Amino acid sequence: MEKIAILTDSASNIKENISEGIFVVPLYVNFENESKRDLLEISPSELFARIDEEKPYTSAPSIEDFREKIKMIWEAGYSKILAIAVSHALSGSYNAMRLALESQDMEYVLIDSLNITMSEGLLVMYAKSLIDKVDDLDQLAKKIGEKIKDTRLIATVSDLKYLIRGGRLSTVEGLIGGTLRINPVLGLDEKGTIKNCKSVMGKKRTLNFIVDETKKALQKAEKYYLAIAYGKDKEDIAGIKEKLSDLIEGANLYLEGPVTAVLGTHSGPSVYAVSFLKIK
C-alpha cells in the first residue's frame, strides 16, 4: 500500500508529528531585525511580551520552504501527499504550497481549508483518522473537502487593534468595537475570510453567546471534534471550559492550547476561540 503524508502549515495550530505522517511548514513572525519560524523559534509567550513595543508582522512560508518539506516527505518513504492549507483569503501560504507541489513529481491533492487555527487543525486530524481506512488519495481528499462545511470557528477578542494592524479587519469595524466597548464574536465566511458574526456587550454575554452557539450546533451530533484555543492567559478559557464540559467529555477528539505566535500576532493576547468539526 502506498503511503499518504499530510502536509499543512503552522496556521493549523498543529505541531509536526513525523511518526504519524503529519508534516508542518511554519509561517514567520517578523521583527525589525529578525524573522522567527512559528512553532520552532518563537513561542506565544515571547510574542506577547514583544508585540506592543515591536509591532511584529507575519509572512507566509516560501516556496522553497515547502519544497524542502516535500523532499523530507519523499525521503521518509511516502509516495502521495494530502495538503491542507490555511484559507487562501488569510495567507499566502496556500499559494506557496500550491507552487511547491506543482514543481515536484509526487502525486498530491491540495485542499484550501477555508479555515485557520484549530478549525484548520481539526480537518488535519480528521484526515489523519481516515488515512488507514481510505487509501485512495482522491477519495480521501473528497471526504475532507465535504467536511469543510461542517467545520466552524467562533472566536472573540477584547481589543481589535491587532486584527486591524494585520489587515484582517477594516478600521471601521475596529473603531465600532473599540469605542462602544463591544466584544466582537468572529467567525469565517464561505470564502474563508474573517467576519464579525455578532457584537455583544460585555465579556460574560460574549462567553454565553459562544457557548450557546456551540451547543446549538452540536446538539444533534453523534460524533465530533472540539478544540479550544487561547492567547496569553490559559485562565481566559476557564469559564468556557466549565460551560462546555459535557461537550468536551463527549468529543471524539478534544484539543486545547495557545494560539501559535503567528496567529497571536493578528489576534492579540486577549483571544480565545472554540472550533468544532461535526463528523456524524
Buried (B, 14 or more C-beta within 10 A) or exposed (E): EEEBBBBBBBBBBBEBEEEEBBBBBBBBBBBEEEBBBBBEBBBBEBBBEBBEEEEBBBBBBBBEBBBBBBEBBBEEEBBBBBBBBBBBBBBBBBEBBBEBBEEBEBEBBBBBBBBBBBBBBBBBBBBBEBBEEBBEBEEBBBBBBEBBEBBBBBBBBBBBBBBBBBEBBEEEBBEBBBEEEBBBBBBBEEEBBBBBBBBBEEBEEBBBBBBEBBEEBBEEBEEBBBBBBBBBEBEBBEBBBEBBEEBBEBBBBBBBBBBBBBBBBBBBBBBBBBBBBBBE
